Amino acid sequence: MNNETKLKNIFAQFAGKEIKNPNRMTRDMCDVVDSDLQRKVSGLGFIFGMHKKGTAETMVLKPENLVRAEYEETNGKFRLTGKYKIGNQR
């Protein structure tokens, strides 16, 4: 199984799961879902990040092995969409 298929399977497991606000001021409150997803993605050799659905991205080049999980905010709750971007994908 290649890494793309592995990533799809991992993100499918986390789709719809609630996470803490990724932009919270203090990261001292552990987010179990975020940490578990990061551990699995990092285990495949990727750098992990987050991206809010529908927000513009800067034109800065990103590492080819950066995987950014997409999340959305609805009614003050944050949930993973199950989608992700790799490197400079849009």
Secondary structure in CASP SS format (residue, H / E / C, confidence):
PFRMAT SS
TARGET T0000
AUTHOR 0000-0000-0000
METHOD secondary structure of the structure
MODEL  1
M C 1.00
N C 1.00
N H 1.00
E H 1.00
T H 1.00
K H 1.00
L H 1.00
K H 1.00
N H 1.00
I H 1.00
F H 1.00
A H 1.00
Q H 1.00
F H 1.00
A C 1.00
G C 1.00
K C 1.00
E E 1.00
I E 1.00
K C 1.00
N C 1.00
P C 1.00
N C 1.00
R C 1.00
M C 1.00
T C 1.00
R C 1.00
D C 1.00
M C 1.00
C C 1.00
D C 1.00
V H 1.00
V H 1.00
D H 1.00
S H 1.00
D H 1.00
L H 1.00
Q H 1.00
R H 1.00
K H 1.00
V H 1.00
S H 1.00
G C 1.00
L C 1.00
G C 1.00
F C 1.00
I E 1.00
F E 1.00
G E 1.00
M E 1.00
H E 1.00
K E 1.00
K C 1.00
G C 1.00
T C 1.00
A C 1.00
E C 1.00
T C 1.00
M C 1.00
V C 1.00
L C 1.00
K C 1.00
P C 1.00
E C 1.00
N C 1.00
L E 1.00
V E 1.00
R E 1.00
A E 1.00
E E 1.00
Y E 1.00
E E 1.00
E E 1.00
T E 1.00
N C 1.00
G C 1.00
K E 1.00
F E 1.00
R E 1.00
L E 1.00
T E 1.00
G E 1.00
K E 1.00
Y E 1.00
K E 1.00
I E 1.00
G C 1.00
N C 1.00
Q C 1.00
R C 1.00
END
